[in-house]
Amino acid sequence: MALRKSITGGPPAVPAHPAAPASRKRWAARVAVALAFGAAAWGAWAALAPDPLRDARAALDRRDFRTASDILIKRLTGRPDDPDARLLAARAARREGDFAVAREHLRKFEQAHPPTAAYEFESDLLAAYTGSAAHADKLFAASTAAPDGPDAPWALEAFIEGTLKIRVPYSGAQFDPERDDPAIVTKLHTAAEQWLARRAGRPDQVQGLTWQGRIYGYAGELDKSLAKYRAALALDPDHFEARYHLAVALVQSAPDECLKHFDVLIQQKPGNRFLRFLVATTRRRFGQFEGARRTLDAMLATDPNDIAALVELAQLDLDEHRPAAAEPLLQRALRVGPNVPEAHLAMSRCLQLSGRPDEAQRARKRFEDLEAERAARGRRRGAEPPPGIAAPGPLQ
């Protein structure tokens, strides 16, 4: 059949043929490559672009609470009403042990936002951390009811930290069968085991083993406690808390090893006076008077009114039968801290060795009165404090 001429009188119109299948495939392939490249570029940009909340969460997973706090403070400086950043900042401060800062973040959240479930949960965690047995038990029950829930690990962590704060307020505190509920030890072991099962990262495994060491120590199982601390240090030789508790646990049974651990800790935190004080008292206890004196003299060179160092140095002089050298140190300590029981006890010993029994008896009576007052305060808090001069904890 003849082709019709075009309406313009030109050559006949030729009908358009559809694109060949091969051409369509090449075109589709080019589109697919372009889309894939765009998706990859977007993913790379998203992964590399600054994201303070992502970076803070990663730091928290490493248990690097200081870095997480620094990131979040910077974020909140520019965006003070960011609710996620505010709650994460509260969490970082709480886990670092800065409870006042954590409370302030929660207060600012409450001022700027209506209460949310996340806010209520973080408030419960903080309450447990700061010693509320009721909140700790509530969190343990919640984690047991939903062990695979996303918040279960944080509930377990708060239960363990809060319960240890209540039950083991100082190194060496142990389970008292006349006062303590045996179920507490069982719950602590359960919580630590669940934590280790849920948190597979090395920092969290080390922390879980350290908790287990403290729990076994509280239960009076020293060998198991030491084994857990050593297992934690095998995973992370720089873990301060595990090494500190191991050193304290070894004071009686292996003082030489204990002092080696303290030396490592002081290298990690050279400005920590509490560690230096522990080294001095341990050396004095085991007759290493020269080393103890060097440590105490160095402490007093930087702070002449350090009551703990003054009393310990005086005790060292008394151990060496030099009451005349000890008395001025104790007089200085009592001027700085007139209500420190240990200073009065040391003064009583000093006066007795000086041949002044009446004065020694008065100093002894003052010590007994102050010690009774301190014990009463401890009972009101729910835990009796340890003997010895109050000093800031080394992990703070």
Residue pairs with C-beta under 8 A, 6 or more apart in sequence:
3 12
3 13
3 14
4 12
4 13
5 11
5 12
5 13
6 12
6 13
52 71
52 72
52 74
52 75
52 85
53 75
53 84
53 85
53 88
55 71
56 68
56 71
56 72
56 75
56 85
56 88
56 92
57 68
57 88
59 65
59 67
59 68
59 71
59 92
60 68
60 88
60 91
60 92
60 95
61 201
61 203
61 204
62 201
62 203
63 95
63 203
63 204
63 207
65 92
65 93
65 95
65 96
66 96
68 88
68 92
69 89
69 92
69 93
69 96
69 98
69 101
72 85
72 88
72 89
72 92
73 89
75 82
75 85
76 82
76 85
76 86
76 89
79 85
80 86
80 108
80 112
81 112
81 113
83 109
83 112
83 113
83 116
86 105
86 108
86 109
86 112
86 113
87 105
87 106
87 109
87 118
87 119
87 122
89 105
90 102
90 105
90 106
90 109
90 122
90 126
91 102
91 122
91 125
91 154
93 99
93 101
93 102
93 105
94 102
94 122
94 125
94 126
94 129
95 157
97 395
97 396
99 126
99 129
99 130
102 126
103 126
106 119
106 122
106 123
106 126
109 119
110 119
113 119
121 151
121 154
124 135
124 138
124 139
124 158
125 139
125 154
125 155
125 158
127 135
128 135
128 136
128 138
128 139
128 158
128 159
128 161
128 162
129 158
129 161
129 162
129 165
130 162
130 165
131 162
131 165
131 166
131 382
132 162
133 162
133 163
133 166
133 382
135 158
135 162
136 158
136 159
136 162
136 163
136 166
137 159
139 155
139 156
139 158
139 159
139 162
140 155
140 156
140 159
140 187
140 191
142 151
142 152
142 155
143 149
143 151
143 152
143 153
143 155
143 156
143 159
143 191
143 194
144 190
146 152
147 194
147 198
152 194
152 198
153 195
153 198
153 199
156 191
156 192
156 194
156 195
156 198
157 195
159 187
159 191
160 188
160 191
160 192
160 195
160 211
163 184
163 187
163 188
164 188
164 211
164 214
164 215
164 218
166 382
166 383
167 173
167 175
167 180
167 184
167 218
167 383
168 214
168 217
168 218
169 383
169 385
169 386
170 385
170 386
171 245
171 248
171 249
171 386
172 217
172 248
172 386
173 218
173 383
173 386
174 217
174 218
174 219
174 220
175 182
175 184
175 185
175 218
175 219
175 220
185 215
185 218
185 219
188 211
188 215
188 218
189 212
189 215
192 208
192 211
192 212
192 215
195 204
195 207
195 208
195 211
196 204
196 205
196 208
196 209
196 212
199 205
199 208
202 235
202 236
203 236
205 235
206 232
206 235
206 236
206 239
206 242
207 232
207 241
209 228
209 229
209 231
209 232
209 235
209 242
210 228
210 229
210 232
210 239
210 241
210 242
210 245
212 228
213 225
213 226
213 227
213 228
213 229
213 232
213 242
213 245
213 246
213 249
214 225
214 245
216 222
216 224
216 225
216 228
217 225
217 245
217 249
222 249
222 253
225 249
226 246
226 249
226 250
229 242
229 243
229 245
229 246
229 249
230 246
232 239
232 242
233 239
233 242
233 243
233 246
236 242
238 268
240 265
240 268
240 269
240 395
241 395
243 261
243 264
243 265
244 261
244 265
244 394
244 395
246 261
247 258
247 261
247 262
247 265
247 278
248 258
248 278
250 257
250 258
250 261
251 258
251 282
251 285
255 282
255 285
255 286
258 282
259 279
259 282
259 283
262 275
262 278
262 279
262 282
263 279
265 272
265 275
265 394
266 272
266 275
266 276
266 279
269 275
269 394
272 394
273 299
273 303
273 306
273 391
273 392
274 391
274 392
274 393
274 394
275 394
276 295
276 298
276 299
277 299
277 308
277 309
277 312
277 391
278 394
279 291
279 292
279 295
280 292
280 295
280 296
280 299
280 309
280 312
281 292
281 312
283 289
283 291
283 292
283 295
284 292
284 312
284 315
284 316
284 319
289 316
289 319
289 320
292 312
292 316
293 313
293 316
296 309
296 312
296 313
296 316
297 313
299 306
299 309
300 306
300 309
300 310
300 313
303 309
304 332
305 332
305 336
307 333
307 336
307 337
307 340
307 343
307 389
308 389
308 391
310 329
310 330
310 332
310 333
310 336
310 343
311 329
311 330
311 333
311 340
311 342
311 343
311 346
311 389
313 326
313 329
314 326
314 327
314 329
314 330
314 333
314 346
314 350
315 326
315 346
315 349
317 323
317 325
317 326
317 329
318 326
318 346
318 349
318 350
318 353
321 353
323 350
323 351
323 353
323 354
324 354
326 346
326 350
327 347
327 350
327 351
327 354
330 343
330 346
330 347
330 350
333 340
333 343
333 346
334 340
334 343
334 344
334 347
337 343
339 370
340 370
340 389
341 367
341 370
341 371
341 374
342 367
342 388
342 389
344 363
344 364
344 366
344 367
344 370
345 363
345 364
345 367
347 363
348 360
348 361
348 363
348 364
348 367
349 360
350 360
351 357
351 359
351 360
351 363
352 360
374 385
375 384
375 385
377 385
378 384
378 385
